[in-house]
Amino acid sequence: MISFSSGFCTFRICYLAFFIGAKKMSEPKIAQKFPYKEAVVSDKSYYWCRCGQSSKQPFCDGSHEGTDFLPEKVTFEENKEVYFCGCKNSSNGAFCDGTHKNL
């Protein structure tokens, strides 16, 4: 077993936290490389998953807990169909801008 210490975190503890369930992440998980087409209704709040870990894509299910990500709240003024980003890398927030084509 390799072990060294740096401040409060020993190598062993950091290694285990990183490889066994730690959810700290700086980049979102790509949920899919194409958008989610969804029918939305006016005056309802939708929470788009930013982390990519939700099992209810493209919407948040709380899987981001323990990460640096928070969902993006979106509302609409009319009923319509929209394309939510599936790759989590859009420059247009919750909405697809075609970035997935370059991943």
N, C-alpha and C positions, 0 to 999 in steps of 0.2 A: 504494500500500500504506500503510495506516494503522499506525503503530507508536508505542507509548509504553511506559514502563517503570514498574513498581511493585514494588520489592524484587527478588526473583529472577525474577519472572514478567513477561515482556514481553507486551504485548497480543497480538502475533502468535502467540506460543507458547500463551498461554491460549486464544485463539480456536481454534487448531488442535486443541488437546487437548479442548476442549469439543465442537466440531462434527465431529471426525474420530476417533471411536472411544473417547473417554474414557468410562468406565463408572461414574464416581461418580454416585450417584443417592440422593436422600433419600426419594423416594416410589416404591413398587413399581409395576411395569407391571401393568395389569389384563389377566390372561390370558384371562378370559372373564367374562361377567356372569351366570353361574349356577354352581352347585356341580358338583363331580366326584363321582359316585357310584362308590365303590370297595369291593370285597370285601377285607377285611383278615383276617389270621390272627393268632392269639395268639402271644405271645413272639417276634414279629418286629419289628425296628425299621424305621420308615418315616421318610423325611426329606422333609417338606413344603417346597416351594419358596416362599420369602417374597418374592423379588425379582420374580417374574412372567416372567422371561426364559427359563426352562427349556424345552427342546423335549420334555421328558418329563412335562409337567404331569399331575397336580398335584405331582409329585415332583421333587426337585432333580437336576440333571445337572451342577452345577458352574458354570453360567453366571453366578453371582453373583460369581465371582472378580474382584477389583479394585473391588468395590462395598462398601458398609457393611453389606450383608445377609448373613445366615447362615441355613441351613435350620433348620427346627424339627423336632426328633426326637420322634416319637410312637410309643407302643407300646400294645398292647391286651391285655386279660386273657382275651378270648374271640374266636372267629371271628364276624364280623358285617359288615354293610354300613354304611358311614359316608359322610357328605357333606363332602368337603374343600372349603374355600373356593377359589373360582376368581378372585374379584375382588381378593384380597390385602388387603382392608380390614376383615375381620371383627374384631369385638371379642372373638371366641371363638377367637383364634389360628388354628390349622390348620383349624378346623371352621366350616362355613357358619352364619351367624346372620341371613341375609337382607339384609345391608347392600347387596348388589348391586342390590337393587330400587330403591335411592335414588341410584344413580350415573348 
